[in-house]
Amino acid sequence: MLWERLAHCELCPRMCGTDIPESNGLMRRGLMIRHLVMPSDVSGTKKVIEWISQNLPRNTCLNLMSQYRPVYKADDHPEISRAITSREYAEAVRFAKDSGLTNFDIQGY
């Protein structure tokens, strides 16, 4: 199950620390979590953010990705047959802020 696998992430900040970007913006070490926000919350965005805020340091780098696009057979699955809306992405960002996370990368939308 996903949550059992995520439990191993608790060790990451202790082993490698939080992100340390260089002056050019590249991150050479530290933990960065990238999460793809999908339509109808099929990627469990709120649950993922909640888990991060409860189990990892508040300054863990979270990259909320907005670039999901339906391709191939996505039309066969109504819940993912469309791109996310600006409202869905804004809700994910707001939830991350409200959860007390302080270090996230927000993509333009």
C-alpha positions as CSV (number, residue, x, y, z in Angstrom):
1,M,0.0,0.0,0.0
2,L,1.1,3.6,-0.7
3,W,1.1,4.7,2.9
4,E,3.4,1.8,3.9
5,R,5.8,2.8,1.3
6,L,5.6,6.4,2.3
7,A,6.6,5.4,5.9
8,H,10.1,4.9,4.5
9,C,10.2,8.6,3.6
10,E,10.3,9.5,7.2
11,L,14.0,8.5,7.3
12,C,14.9,10.7,4.3
13,P,15.1,14.0,6.1
14,R,17.3,12.5,8.8
15,M,19.6,10.9,6.2
16,C,19.9,13.7,3.6
17,G,18.2,16.8,5.2
18,T,15.8,19.1,3.5
19,D,16.5,20.6,0.2
20,I,19.6,22.8,-0.2
21,P,19.3,24.7,-3.6
22,E,22.4,26.2,-5.1
23,S,22.5,29.8,-6.4
24,N,21.5,28.6,-9.9
25,G,18.3,27.0,-8.4
26,L,19.4,23.4,-8.8
27,M,19.1,21.1,-5.8
28,R,22.2,19.0,-5.2
29,R,21.0,17.3,-2.0
30,G,18.1,17.0,0.3
31,L,14.6,15.7,0.0
32,M,12.1,17.0,-2.6
33,I,8.7,15.5,-3.1
34,R,7.1,15.9,-6.4
35,H,3.3,15.3,-6.6
36,L,1.2,15.4,-9.7
37,V,-2.2,17.0,-9.0
38,M,-4.8,15.2,-11.1
39,P,-8.5,15.8,-11.9
40,S,-11.1,14.8,-9.4
41,D,-8.3,14.3,-6.8
42,V,-7.6,10.8,-8.1
43,S,-3.9,11.2,-7.0
44,G,-5.0,11.7,-3.4
45,T,-3.5,15.2,-3.2
46,K,-5.0,16.1,0.2
47,K,-4.1,12.8,1.7
48,V,-0.5,13.1,0.5
49,I,-0.2,16.7,1.8
50,E,-1.7,15.7,5.1
51,W,0.7,12.8,5.4
52,I,3.7,15.0,4.6
53,S,2.6,17.7,7.1
54,Q,2.1,15.1,9.9
55,N,5.3,13.0,9.3
56,L,8.0,15.2,7.8
57,P,9.5,18.5,8.7
58,R,7.3,21.5,7.7
59,N,10.1,22.8,5.4
60,T,10.2,19.6,3.3
61,C,10.3,20.7,-0.3
62,L,7.0,19.9,-2.0
63,N,6.7,20.4,-5.8
64,L,3.0,20.5,-6.7
65,M,2.9,19.7,-10.4
66,S,0.1,21.0,-12.6
67,Q,1.0,19.5,-15.9
68,Y,-1.3,16.5,-16.1
69,R,-2.8,16.1,-19.6
70,P,-5.1,13.3,-20.7
71,V,-3.5,11.2,-23.4
72,Y,-3.7,7.7,-24.9
73,K,-6.7,5.9,-23.3
74,A,-7.6,8.6,-20.7
75,D,-10.9,9.1,-22.5
76,D,-11.9,5.6,-21.4
77,H,-11.8,6.9,-17.8
78,P,-14.0,9.9,-17.2
79,E,-12.3,10.8,-13.9
80,I,-9.0,11.5,-15.7
81,S,-10.3,12.4,-19.2
82,R,-9.6,16.1,-18.7
83,A,-6.8,18.4,-17.5
84,I,-7.0,19.8,-14.0
85,T,-8.8,23.1,-13.5
86,S,-7.2,26.2,-12.1
87,R,-9.6,25.8,-9.1
88,E,-8.4,22.2,-8.4
89,Y,-4.8,23.4,-8.5
90,A,-5.5,26.5,-6.3
91,E,-7.2,24.2,-3.8
92,A,-4.1,21.9,-3.6
93,V,-1.9,25.0,-3.0
94,R,-4.2,26.4,-0.4
95,F,-4.4,23.0,1.4
96,A,-0.6,22.8,1.5
97,K,-0.4,26.3,3.0
98,D,-3.2,25.5,5.5
99,S,-1.4,22.3,6.5
100,G,1.5,24.4,7.7
101,L,4.0,23.4,4.9
102,T,6.4,26.2,4.2
103,N,8.6,25.1,1.3
104,F,6.7,24.4,-1.9
105,D,7.2,25.0,-5.5
106,I,4.0,26.3,-7.2
107,Q,3.7,26.0,-10.9
108,G,2.0,28.8,-12.8
109,Y,-1.6,28.0,-13.7
